Amino acid sequence: MDEKKKRNNATITFSDKAQKEKLLLQLNSMQLQNLMPESARGKDCQKVIWAVDYLYDLAIKGKIRVQVPMFEEDSQEKFLLIEEIQRLKYRIAELERQEGKYIDTINNLMK
C-alpha cells in the first residue's frame, strides 16, 4: 500500500491581491533587505517571519513605542482625572489673579 505523505503546510491568504503585493514590495525593499539575514531573503514566508520577529523584538526591547490606553474610554478613573484637571486649572487661574493683586499692592506701596 502506497502511503501518501501529508504535507504540513500553513498558508496566509489575502482577500485583496494589492495587500499582498504591497507587503512583498515592502519586504523586498533595499532597506529591509539590508537588515534581513541572508537566510530570510529566499522565500516570502521567511521574510514575513523575519519581519514579525524583528518588529516584536523592537516592541519588547522598548525600541518602539507601544501605546496602550491607561484607562478604558468610559472609566470612572478617567472622569475623575478630567475633573481634577479642571479643578486644578481653575485653582491656578485663581492664584494668578491673587498674585496680580499682590503685585499691584506692592507697586502702589512703593510709589
Secondary structure, DSSP 8 states (H G I E B T S, - for coil): --------------SSHHHHHHHHHHHTSHHHHHHS-GGGSS-HHHHHHHHHHHHHHHHHTTSS-----SS-TT-HHHHHHHHHHHHHHHHHHHHHHHHHHHHHHHHHHH-
